[in-house]
Amino acid sequence: MKNKIRKTFSSSCIVIVRAIVLVIMSCEPFICNSKASNASAIFVSDDKSVAYFDNFIYKGNDNYYQSNPLPDKMSFYSTILPGWNSDPSICTNGQGDYFLVTSTFCYFPGVPIFHSRDLVNWKQVGYVLNRPSQLINLVGQGISGGIFAPAISYNPHNQTYYMITTNVGGGNFFVKTKNPYGSWSEPVYLRGVKGIDPSFFFDDNGKAYIVNNADPDDKPEYDGHRAIRVQEFDVENETTIDSPGKVLVNKGSHPEDNPIWIEGPHMYKINGKYFLMCAEGGTSGNHSEVIFRSDSPMGPFTAWKNNPILTQRNLDENRPDPITCAGHADLIQAKEGDWWTVFLACRPIDNKFENLGRETFMMPVKWSDDGYPYMTQGKDIIPMIQKRRDVTRASNVTFGNFEKDDDFSTKKLGMDWFTLRAPATNLYSLNEKPGYLALHCSEISAADKKTPAFICRRIQHHKFECATKMIFNSSNENDAAGLLLFKDEMHQYFLAVSKSGTKKKIELQQISSNGAKILFKQNFINNGSPIGLKVISKGTYYDFYYSTSANKWQLLCQHIDARYLSTANCGGFTGTTIGLYAIKNNTNY
């Protein structure tokens, strides 16, 4: 912990300091276990529109994990990346390394990349798209625009990793690298690849192909009528050969039923046969995964008679701990020879709503007698607990109930954090006052399709506690700073602190298309000392608290509807995020 008090005292000062220590030790831990309690005097006369955040604590408290502890060291929860981590894609280099990526839409940096040596213990090692030049035209797009369905592949012929994806505002492109832990190339845009969800397939004969969702050859017959196309890719010249390619699948696995949204294709070669696996049915309750097989990457492909190979749409809606919306999968063969799949799914509360978004799950793959891979059939339920033989779970896993505590003592933000559409480095600093995140109030709000002063992380549990402490002494009554829960531009809760005459006030604002509605407000006297802010999620509702000086937490309001921030209410493709926020002209939000 960084000490901001001079260490040279006269003997009389030592007595005073000892008295202060006694007072501090009697305080509530959250208020006093921080450098800010000793440093508030530094900021009392600071009238700049800057909020200084001392720390940020996030703690998961989900009932399921508490009631269902993992039975042994080989077990793990199926939600390997809980919270909004949608559209997972996975690859291996054949040397025992596995890499996984997920969608980020309009958040920056783009496309987190995770690494594992055993498919159970995962660690984020960076972002594939970490430079503004790789993420063009995000400004002006809504939060569910931007980067869709990244697909990661390894080409053993040139020992290169590729990530190909769709930028809704720019088209389909790929980046590449020899070192997935390091920097990735600038984007190479593929003008001949239309539609969305492209994926590379590198054949063992050296040829390469791109498969993607696109229009059918003729005019679509109904809303959601799509096709899967393939075209050969010239690896050396980095161009497609036969644009716009050939239709491999029209409509879906059962075209007579007019299926919708065939998408997210991946191609594999297994035991001499070519398999094409796709998502189908849309991203909500009817989501599924289907499989096709051929003797050639150019088709024709035959759908498996028992499709879908993964879905939960036929199950009782009242089942306990439901997993829904399962689909958009990718396959991987482990170095030991066993097959696994990563896929997205949701965990709604009572099958009604959730704020977590679509999460990344993993489960083993089975094989049918006629040689097709599958994960579920009929009424099969995706289990929440899995086991992988001879793999030991580490202590710092990505799943279950965990706690994150950031005291902002590093020189750059950790990988949990991101911003909207651009780096926002002109709006925050970890060096302005070392040991604090300095966040400058911005005239751009989180309702704008630009880059506000908002530093956030995913919500990863239904039930959680999130707290921060800040010093905010702006003289402008229209400046505000605090905690923001963000689903999209029109659905937010803002726990805001601002000046009110000679006092300060704390408000809970509900942000909608009509602007900011004040749900609760409380004035208080504060001499510039730290202010604590906390939200406790009970799954279906939120409780909001604040603290001043060394006082204990005070309840501002409770039972605030969590469904307001859910996909069930808002639509869209992301989950809810929470973070630190500062804004000018808060009255004109």
C-alpha positions as CSV (number, residue, x, y, z in Angstrom):
1,M,0.0,0.0,0.0
2,K,1.4,3.4,-1.0
3,N,2.0,5.7,1.9
4,K,1.2,9.4,1.1
5,I,2.1,10.8,4.5
6,R,5.6,12.1,5.2
7,K,7.6,9.9,7.4
8,T,9.5,12.6,9.3
9,F,7.6,13.8,12.4
10,S,8.4,15.7,15.5
11,S,7.8,13.8,18.7
12,S,4.5,15.7,19.2
13,C,3.4,14.7,15.7
14,I,4.0,11.1,16.6
15,V,1.5,11.3,19.4
16,I,-1.1,12.8,17.0
17,V,-0.4,10.1,14.5
18,R,-0.9,7.4,17.1
19,A,-4.2,8.9,18.0
20,I,-5.2,8.9,14.4
21,V,-4.2,5.3,14.1
22,L,-6.5,4.4,17.0
23,V,-9.4,6.1,15.3
24,I,-8.6,4.4,12.0
25,M,-8.5,1.0,13.7
26,S,-12.0,1.5,15.0
27,C,-13.4,2.3,11.6
28,E,-15.2,-0.1,9.3
29,P,-12.7,-2.1,7.3
30,F,-13.8,-0.9,3.8
31,I,-13.5,2.7,4.7
32,C,-10.1,2.5,6.4
33,N,-8.3,-0.2,4.6
34,S,-7.0,2.2,2.0
35,K,-4.5,4.9,1.3
36,A,-7.3,7.5,0.8
37,S,-8.2,7.7,4.5
38,N,-4.7,9.1,5.1
39,A,-4.6,11.3,2.1
40,S,-7.9,13.2,1.8
41,A,-6.3,16.5,2.8
42,I,-4.3,16.5,-0.4
43,F,-7.5,16.9,-2.3
44,V,-9.6,19.2,-0.1
45,S,-8.8,22.3,-2.1
46,D,-8.7,20.5,-5.4
47,D,-11.6,22.0,-7.5
48,K,-10.8,20.3,-10.8
49,S,-13.5,18.1,-12.3
50,V,-11.6,15.0,-11.5
51,A,-12.6,12.0,-9.5
52,Y,-9.8,10.1,-7.7
53,F,-10.8,6.4,-7.2
54,D,-8.8,4.7,-4.4
55,N,-9.9,1.1,-5.1
56,F,-12.5,-1.1,-6.7
57,I,-13.7,-4.4,-5.1
58,Y,-15.8,-7.0,-6.9
59,K,-17.0,-10.1,-5.1
60,G,-19.2,-12.9,-6.5
61,N,-21.8,-14.5,-4.2
62,D,-23.8,-16.8,-6.4
63,N,-26.0,-19.4,-4.6
64,Y,-25.2,-22.2,-7.0
65,Y,-21.5,-22.1,-6.3
66,Q,-22.1,-21.9,-2.6
67,S,-24.6,-24.9,-2.6
68,N,-22.6,-27.0,-5.1
69,P,-18.9,-26.9,-4.2
70,L,-16.7,-28.8,-6.6
71,P,-16.2,-32.3,-5.3
72,D,-12.5,-32.8,-6.1
73,K,-9.5,-31.2,-7.8
74,M,-10.4,-32.7,-11.2
75,S,-13.8,-31.0,-11.3
76,F,-14.7,-27.6,-12.8
77,Y,-17.8,-25.6,-13.5
78,S,-19.0,-25.7,-17.1
79,T,-19.0,-21.9,-17.2
80,I,-15.3,-21.5,-17.7
81,L,-15.7,-17.8,-18.5
82,P,-18.7,-16.6,-16.6
83,G,-20.4,-13.3,-17.4
84,W,-20.6,-11.8,-20.8
85,N,-18.1,-13.8,-22.9
86,S,-20.0,-14.7,-26.0
87,D,-19.2,-16.4,-29.3
88,P,-16.2,-18.4,-28.1
89,S,-13.6,-19.8,-30.5
90,I,-10.7,-22.1,-29.7
91,C,-7.6,-23.4,-31.4
92,T,-4.4,-25.4,-30.5
93,N,-0.9,-25.3,-31.9
94,G,-0.5,-29.0,-31.5
95,Q,2.1,-28.4,-28.8
96,G,-0.2,-28.5,-25.8
97,D,-1.2,-24.8,-25.9
98,Y,-4.9,-23.8,-26.3
99,F,-6.1,-20.3,-27.1
100,L,-9.6,-19.0,-26.8
101,V,-11.2,-15.7,-27.9
102,T,-14.7,-14.1,-27.4
103,S,-16.7,-11.2,-28.8
104,T,-16.3,-7.6,-27.5
105,F,-18.7,-5.6,-29.8
106,C,-18.1,-1.9,-29.1
107,Y,-15.8,-2.3,-26.1
108,F,-12.1,-1.5,-26.2
109,P,-9.7,-3.3,-26.2
110,G,-11.2,-5.9,-28.5
111,V,-11.3,-9.7,-28.4
112,P,-9.7,-11.0,-25.2
113,I,-7.4,-14.0,-25.7
114,F,-7.1,-16.7,-23.0
115,H,-4.5,-19.4,-22.8
116,S,-4.6,-22.9,-21.2
117,R,-2.4,-26.0,-21.1
118,D,-5.2,-28.3,-20.0
119,L,-8.5,-26.8,-21.1
120,V,-9.6,-26.3,-17.5
121,N,-7.3,-23.6,-16.1
122,W,-7.5,-20.5,-18.2
123,K,-5.7,-17.2,-18.0
124,Q,-6.2,-14.1,-20.0
125,V,-2.9,-13.2,-21.7
126,G,-4.0,-10.1,-23.6
127,Y,-6.3,-8.6,-26.3
128,V,-6.0,-9.4,-30.0
129,L,-7.2,-5.9,-31.0
130,N,-5.5,-3.5,-28.6
131,R,-4.8,-0.5,-30.9
132,P,-7.3,2.0,-32.3
133,S,-6.0,1.3,-35.8
134,Q,-7.4,-2.3,-35.5
135,L,-10.8,-1.1,-34.4
136,I,-12.0,1.5,-36.9
137,N,-15.5,3.1,-37.0
138,L,-16.7,2.0,-33.6
139,V,-17.7,5.5,-32.8
140,G,-21.3,6.0,-33.9
141,Q,-22.2,2.3,-33.4
142,G,-24.5,1.1,-30.7
143,I,-23.0,-1.2,-28.0
144,S,-24.2,-4.3,-29.8
145,G,-22.4,-3.3,-33.0
146,G,-18.7,-3.5,-33.5
147,I,-16.8,-6.8,-33.3
148,F,-18.9,-10.0,-33.9
149,A,-17.9,-13.6,-33.5
150,P,-14.1,-13.7,-33.7
151,A,-12.7,-17.0,-34.8
152,I,-9.1,-18.0,-33.9
153,S,-7.1,-20.6,-36.0
154,Y,-3.6,-21.9,-36.2
155,N,-2.0,-22.6,-39.6
156,P,0.7,-25.3,-39.0
157,H,2.1,-24.7,-42.6
158,N,3.4,-21.3,-41.7
159,Q,3.2,-21.5,-37.9
160,T,0.9,-18.5,-37.8
161,Y,-2.1,-17.7,-35.7
162,Y,-5.1,-16.0,-37.4
163,M,-8.1,-14.2,-35.9
164,I,-10.8,-13.4,-38.4
165,T,-14.0,-11.5,-37.5
166,T,-16.7,-9.0,-38.5
167,N,-16.6,-5.3,-37.7
168,V,-20.2,-4.3,-38.4
169,G,-19.0,-0.8,-39.2
170,G,-16.1,-1.8,-41.4
171,G,-16.5,-5.3,-42.9
172,N,-14.8,-8.7,-42.5
173,F,-11.0,-8.7,-41.7
174,F,-8.3,-10.8,-40.1
175,V,-5.2,-10.2,-38.1
176,K,-2.3,-12.6,-37.6
177,T,0.7,-13.2,-35.4
178,K,3.5,-15.7,-34.7
179,N,3.3,-14.9,-31.0
180,P,-0.3,-14.9,-29.6
181,Y,1.0,-13.5,-26.3
182,G,2.3,-10.4,-28.1
183,S,1.2,-8.0,-30.8
184,W,-1.1,-8.9,-33.6
185,S,-0.9,-7.3,-37.1
186,E,-2.9,-4.5,-38.6
187,P,-6.3,-5.6,-40.1
188,V,-6.4,-7.1,-43.6
189,Y,-9.9,-6.4,-44.9
190,L,-11.5,-9.1,-47.1
191,R,-13.8,-7.1,-49.5
192,G,-14.9,-10.3,-51.2
193,V,-16.3,-11.8,-48.0
194,K,-19.8,-10.5,-47.4
195,G,-22.1,-11.2,-44.4
196,I,-20.8,-12.0,-40.9
197,D,-19.1,-14.7,-38.8
198,P,-16.1,-15.7,-41.1
199,S,-13.9,-18.5,-40.0
200,F,-10.6,-19.9,-41.4
201,F,-10.1,-23.6,-42.2
202,F,-6.5,-24.7,-43.0
203,D,-6.5,-28.1,-44.7
204,D,-3.6,-30.6,-44.2
205,N,-2.7,-30.3,-48.0
206,G,-1.8,-26.6,-47.5
207,K,-4.9,-25.1,-48.9
208,A,-7.0,-22.6,-46.9
209,Y,-10.7,-21.7,-46.9
210,I,-13.1,-19.1,-45.4
211,V,-16.6,-20.1,-44.4
212,N,-19.1,-17.5,-43.3
213,N,-22.8,-16.5,-43.0
214,A,-24.1,-14.7,-46.1
215,D,-27.1,-14.2,-48.4
216,P,-28.4,-17.1,-50.4
217,D,-27.9,-17.1,-54.1
218,D,-31.5,-16.0,-54.7
219,K,-33.6,-13.5,-52.8
220,P,-34.2,-14.6,-49.2
221,E,-37.6,-16.2,-48.8
222,Y,-38.2,-15.1,-45.2
223,D,-36.7,-13.1,-42.4
224,G,-33.7,-15.1,-41.1
225,H,-33.2,-17.0,-44.3
226,R,-29.4,-17.1,-44.6
227,A,-26.7,-19.4,-46.1
228,I,-23.2,-20.6,-45.4
229,R,-20.7,-19.9,-48.1
230,V,-17.1,-21.1,-48.7
231,Q,-14.3,-19.6,-50.8
232,E,-10.7,-20.6,-51.1
233,F,-8.1,-18.3,-49.5
234,D,-4.7,-17.5,-50.9
235,V,-2.5,-17.6,-47.8
236,E,0.6,-16.0,-49.4
237,N,-1.2,-13.1,-51.1
238,E,-3.9,-12.9,-48.3
239,T,-6.8,-12.6,-50.7
240,T,-9.8,-14.8,-51.5
241,I,-9.7,-16.6,-54.8
242,D,-13.3,-17.2,-55.9
243,S,-15.5,-14.5,-54.3
244,P,-18.4,-14.5,-53.5
245,G,-17.8,-18.2,-53.1
246,K,-20.1,-21.2,-53.1
247,V,-23.2,-21.9,-51.0
248,L,-22.7,-24.9,-48.8
249,V,-25.8,-24.7,-46.7
250,N,-29.0,-23.0,-47.7
251,K,-31.4,-22.1,-44.8
252,G,-30.2,-24.8,-42.4
253,S,-30.1,-28.4,-41.4
254,H,-33.8,-29.0,-42.2
255,P,-34.5,-26.5,-45.0
256,E,-38.1,-27.8,-45.3
257,D,-38.8,-26.2,-41.9
258,N,-37.5,-22.7,-42.9
259,P,-34.9,-22.5,-40.2
260,I,-33.5,-19.1,-39.2
261,W,-30.1,-17.6,-38.8
262,I,-27.6,-20.3,-39.9
263,E,-24.4,-18.7,-38.8
264,G,-21.1,-19.0,-36.8
265,P,-19.7,-21.7,-39.1
266,H,-16.5,-23.7,-38.4
267,M,-14.9,-26.4,-40.6
268,Y,-12.8,-29.3,-39.5
269,K,-11.2,-32.4,-41.1
270,I,-11.6,-35.5,-38.9
271,N,-10.6,-39.0,-40.0
272,G,-10.5,-37.9,-43.6
273,K,-14.0,-36.4,-43.6
274,Y,-14.9,-32.7,-43.6
275,F,-17.3,-31.4,-41.0
276,L,-19.1,-28.1,-41.1
277,M,-20.6,-27.0,-37.8
278,C,-22.9,-24.0,-37.5
279,A,-25.2,-22.2,-35.1
280,E,-28.9,-22.1,-36.0
281,G,-32.2,-20.8,-34.6
282,G,-31.2,-17.3,-33.4
283,T,-29.5,-16.3,-30.2
284,S,-32.3,-16.7,-27.7
285,G,-34.3,-19.7,-26.4
286,N,-34.3,-21.6,-29.8
287,H,-30.5,-21.4,-30.2
288,S,-28.8,-24.6,-31.3
289,E,-25.8,-26.1,-33.0
290,V,-26.0,-28.3,-36.1
291,I,-23.5,-30.4,-38.0
292,F,-22.9,-31.4,-41.7
293,R,-20.4,-33.8,-43.3
294,S,-18.7,-34.1,-46.8
295,D,-15.8,-35.6,-48.6
296,S,-14.6,-32.2,-49.8
297,P,-14.4,-28.7,-48.3
298,M,-16.4,-27.5,-51.3
299,G,-19.2,-29.9,-50.6
300,P,-21.8,-31.2,-51.0
301,F,-22.5,-31.4,-47.3
302,T,-25.1,-33.7,-45.7
303,A,-26.8,-32.8,-42.5
304,W,-26.8,-35.3,-39.7
305,K,-30.1,-37.0,-39.3
306,N,-30.1,-36.3,-35.5
307,N,-29.5,-32.5,-35.6
308,P,-29.2,-30.4,-33.5
309,I,-26.1,-31.6,-31.8
310,L,-26.4,-29.1,-29.0
311,T,-29.5,-27.3,-27.7
312,Q,-31.6,-26.8,-24.5
313,R,-34.8,-25.6,-26.2
314,N,-36.8,-28.7,-25.6
315,L,-36.5,-28.8,-21.9
316,D,-39.0,-27.8,-19.1
317,E,-38.8,-24.1,-18.5
318,N,-39.3,-24.6,-14.8
319,R,-36.3,-26.8,-14.3
320,P,-33.9,-25.7,-11.5
321,D,-30.7,-23.8,-12.5
322,P,-31.6,-23.7,-16.2
323,I,-29.0,-23.2,-18.9
324,T,-30.6,-21.8,-22.0
325,C,-29.7,-20.4,-25.5
326,A,-26.9,-22.9,-26.0
327,G,-25.1,-22.8,-29.3
328,H,-22.4,-21.0,-31.4
329,A,-19.9,-23.7,-30.6
330,D,-16.3,-24.7,-31.6
331,L,-14.6,-28.1,-31.4
332,I,-11.1,-28.9,-30.1
333,Q,-9.2,-32.2,-29.8
334,A,-6.9,-32.2,-26.8
335,K,-3.4,-33.5,-27.0
336,E,-4.6,-36.6,-25.1
337,G,-7.0,-37.4,-27.9
338,D,-10.3,-36.5,-26.2
339,W,-12.7,-34.0,-27.9
340,W,-14.3,-30.9,-26.2
341,T,-16.5,-28.1,-27.2
342,V,-16.7,-24.5,-26.1
343,F,-20.0,-22.7,-26.7
344,L,-22.2,-19.9,-25.5
345,A,-25.2,-20.2,-23.3
346,C,-27.2,-18.2,-20.6
347,R,-28.1,-18.9,-17.0
348,P,-31.4,-17.0,-16.4
349,I,-32.9,-16.5,-13.0
350,D,-36.0,-18.8,-12.8
351,N,-35.7,-18.9,-16.6
352,K,-36.9,-15.3,-16.8
353,F,-34.0,-12.9,-17.2
354,E,-30.3,-12.5,-16.4
355,N,-27.8,-9.6,-16.6
356,L,-24.8,-11.8,-17.2
357,G,-25.2,-12.0,-21.0
358,R,-24.1,-15.0,-23.0
359,E,-21.3,-16.9,-21.2
360,T,-18.6,-19.3,-22.4
361,F,-19.2,-23.0,-21.4
362,M,-17.2,-26.1,-22.1
363,M,-18.3,-29.8,-22.2
364,P,-17.0,-33.1,-23.7
365,V,-18.0,-34.2,-27.2
366,K,-19.5,-37.6,-27.9
367,W,-19.4,-39.5,-31.2
368,S,-22.4,-41.3,-32.8
369,D,-22.2,-44.7,-34.3
370,D,-22.2,-43.2,-37.8
371,G,-19.3,-40.9,-37.0
372,Y,-20.8,-37.5,-36.1
373,P,-19.9,-35.4,-33.1
374,Y,-22.6,-34.3,-30.7
375,M,-23.0,-32.8,-27.2
376,T,-26.7,-33.2,-26.4
377,Q,-29.6,-35.2,-27.8
378,G,-33.3,-35.1,-26.9
379,K,-33.8,-34.1,-23.2
380,D,-30.1,-34.1,-22.3
381,I,-29.3,-31.3,-19.8
382,I,-26.0,-29.4,-20.0
383,P,-24.3,-30.2,-16.6
384,M,-23.0,-27.3,-14.5
385,I,-20.1,-29.4,-13.2
386,Q,-17.7,-31.3,-15.4
387,K,-14.5,-33.4,-14.8
388,R,-11.4,-33.8,-17.0
389,R,-9.4,-36.8,-16.2
390,D,-5.8,-36.2,-14.9
391,V,-6.3,-32.4,-14.8
392,T,-5.8,-30.6,-11.5
393,R,-7.8,-27.4,-11.0
394,A,-5.6,-24.5,-9.9
395,S,-6.5,-22.1,-7.1
396,N,-6.8,-19.0,-9.4
397,V,-9.5,-20.3,-11.8
398,T,-11.8,-18.1,-13.9
399,F,-15.0,-19.7,-12.6
400,G,-17.0,-20.0,-9.4
401,N,-17.3,-17.3,-6.7
402,F,-14.2,-15.1,-6.7
403,E,-13.1,-11.7,-5.5
404,K,-11.2,-9.0,-7.4
405,D,-9.6,-6.1,-5.6
406,D,-7.8,-3.4,-7.5
407,D,-6.0,-0.7,-5.6
408,F,-4.8,1.1,-8.8
409,S,-1.2,0.7,-7.8
410,T,0.0,-0.5,-11.2
411,K,1.1,1.7,-14.1
412,K,-1.6,0.5,-16.5
413,L,-5.1,-1.0,-16.1
414,G,-5.4,-4.7,-15.6
415,M,-7.0,-6.9,-18.3
416,D,-10.4,-7.0,-16.5
417,W,-11.0,-3.4,-17.5
418,F,-12.2,-1.9,-20.7
419,T,-13.7,1.3,-22.1
420,L,-16.2,2.1,-24.8
421,R,-15.1,2.4,-28.5
422,A,-11.6,3.9,-27.9
423,P,-8.8,3.8,-25.3
424,A,-10.1,6.9,-23.3
425,T,-6.5,7.5,-22.2
426,N,-7.2,11.2,-22.4
427,L,-9.8,10.8,-19.7
428,Y,-8.1,8.7,-17.1
429,S,-4.7,8.3,-15.6
430,L,-2.9,6.1,-13.1
431,N,0.1,8.4,-12.9
432,E,-1.6,11.8,-12.1
433,K,-1.7,10.9,-8.4
434,P,0.0,7.5,-8.0
435,G,-2.1,5.0,-6.2
436,Y,-5.4,6.4,-7.6
437,L,-7.3,6.1,-10.8
438,A,-7.9,9.8,-11.8
439,L,-11.0,10.0,-14.0
440,H,-11.7,13.4,-15.6
441,C,-15.4,14.5,-16.0
442,S,-16.3,14.4,-19.7
443,E,-19.1,16.2,-21.6
444,I,-19.6,12.8,-23.4
445,S,-22.1,10.6,-21.6
446,A,-22.5,6.9,-21.6
447,A,-25.7,7.5,-23.6
448,D,-23.7,8.8,-26.5
449,K,-22.2,6.5,-29.1
450,K,-18.8,7.9,-28.4
451,T,-16.2,7.4,-25.6
452,P,-17.2,8.6,-22.2
453,A,-15.1,8.7,-19.0
454,F,-16.2,5.1,-18.1
455,I,-13.8,2.4,-17.0
456,C,-15.7,-0.9,-16.5
457,R,-15.6,-4.7,-16.1
458,R,-18.1,-7.5,-16.7
459,I,-20.7,-8.5,-14.2
460,Q,-20.0,-12.2,-13.7
461,H,-22.4,-13.3,-11.0
462,H,-26.1,-12.9,-10.4
463,K,-25.4,-12.0,-6.8
464,F,-22.4,-9.9,-6.1
465,E,-21.0,-6.9,-4.2
466,C,-19.1,-4.1,-5.8
467,A,-17.6,-1.2,-3.9
468,T,-15.3,1.7,-4.5
469,K,-14.0,4.7,-2.7
470,M,-13.4,8.1,-4.3
471,I,-12.3,11.6,-3.6
472,F,-14.4,14.1,-5.7
473,N,-14.3,17.8,-4.9
474,S,-15.5,19.5,-8.0
475,S,-16.8,23.1,-7.5
476,N,-19.2,22.7,-10.4
477,E,-22.6,21.4,-9.3
478,N,-23.2,19.9,-12.7
479,D,-20.2,17.5,-12.5
480,A,-20.9,14.0,-11.1
481,A,-18.9,10.9,-10.6
482,G,-19.5,7.4,-9.1
483,L,-20.5,3.9,-10.0
484,L,-22.3,3.1,-13.3
485,L,-24.1,-0.1,-14.2
486,F,-24.3,-0.2,-18.0
487,K,-26.3,-2.4,-20.3
488,D,-26.6,-0.1,-23.3
489,E,-26.9,3.5,-24.2
490,M,-30.5,3.7,-23.0
491,H,-30.4,1.3,-19.9
492,Q,-28.2,2.3,-17.0
493,Y,-28.1,2.9,-13.3
494,F,-25.8,5.7,-12.1
495,L,-24.9,6.0,-8.4
496,A,-23.7,9.6,-8.6
497,V,-22.0,12.0,-6.3
498,S,-22.1,15.8,-7.0
499,K,-22.0,19.2,-5.2
500,S,-25.2,20.7,-3.9
501,G,-24.7,24.2,-2.5
502,T,-22.4,23.9,0.5
503,K,-23.1,20.2,0.8
504,K,-22.8,17.2,-1.5
505,K,-25.5,14.9,-2.7
506,I,-25.7,11.3,-3.8
507,E,-28.3,10.2,-6.3
508,L,-29.4,7.0,-7.9
509,Q,-30.3,7.8,-11.5
510,Q,-32.1,5.6,-13.9
511,I,-30.9,6.3,-17.5
512,S,-33.4,5.7,-20.3
513,S,-34.3,7.1,-23.7
514,N,-36.0,9.9,-21.8
515,G,-32.8,11.0,-20.0
516,A,-32.0,10.6,-16.3
517,K,-34.7,10.0,-13.7
518,I,-33.7,10.5,-10.1
519,L,-35.0,7.5,-8.1
520,F,-33.4,8.5,-4.8
521,K,-31.4,11.4,-3.5
522,Q,-29.6,12.2,-0.2
523,N,-27.7,15.4,0.8
524,F,-24.8,15.1,3.2
525,I,-22.0,17.2,4.6
526,N,-18.5,16.2,3.4
527,N,-15.3,18.1,3.9
528,G,-13.5,16.5,1.0
529,S,-12.8,13.2,2.6
530,P,-13.3,9.9,0.8
531,I,-16.8,8.8,-0.2
532,G,-17.6,5.1,-0.4
533,L,-20.1,3.7,-2.9
534,K,-21.4,0.2,-3.0
535,V,-24.0,-1.9,-4.9
536,I,-25.2,-5.3,-3.7
537,S,-26.9,-7.5,-6.2
538,K,-29.4,-10.0,-5.0
539,G,-30.0,-11.3,-8.5
540,T,-33.4,-9.9,-9.1
541,Y,-32.7,-6.5,-7.5
542,Y,-30.0,-4.1,-6.4
543,D,-29.4,-2.3,-3.1
544,F,-27.3,0.9,-3.1
545,Y,-25.2,2.2,-0.3
546,Y,-22.8,5.1,0.5
547,S,-20.4,6.1,3.3
548,T,-18.8,9.3,4.4
549,S,-15.6,9.7,6.2
550,A,-15.3,6.9,8.8
551,N,-19.0,6.2,9.1
552,K,-20.5,2.8,8.3
553,W,-22.4,2.1,5.2
554,Q,-25.7,3.9,4.9
555,L,-28.5,2.6,2.8
556,L,-29.6,4.9,0.0
557,C,-32.2,2.7,-1.6
558,Q,-33.0,-1.0,-2.0
559,H,-35.0,-3.4,-4.2
560,I,-34.1,-1.6,-7.4
561,D,-35.3,-3.8,-10.3
562,A,-32.3,-5.6,-11.9
563,R,-34.4,-6.7,-14.9
564,Y,-34.2,-3.2,-16.2
565,L,-30.6,-4.0,-17.3
566,S,-31.3,-7.5,-18.7
567,T,-31.3,-8.7,-22.3
568,A,-34.9,-9.8,-21.7
569,N,-35.8,-6.1,-21.3
570,C,-33.2,-4.3,-23.5
571,G,-32.3,-6.8,-26.2
572,G,-28.8,-6.7,-27.7
573,F,-25.9,-9.1,-27.6
574,T,-23.9,-7.9,-24.5
575,G,-24.2,-8.4,-20.8
576,T,-24.2,-5.7,-18.1
577,T,-20.9,-4.1,-17.1
578,I,-20.1,-2.0,-14.0
579,G,-17.5,0.5,-13.4
580,L,-16.2,4.0,-12.6
581,Y,-17.8,7.0,-14.3
582,A,-17.4,10.8,-14.4
583,I,-19.5,13.3,-16.4
584,K,-19.9,17.0,-16.9
585,N,-23.4,18.6,-17.3
586,N,-25.0,15.8,-15.5
587,T,-28.3,17.7,-15.4
588,N,-28.5,17.5,-19.2
589,Y,-27.8,13.8,-19.3
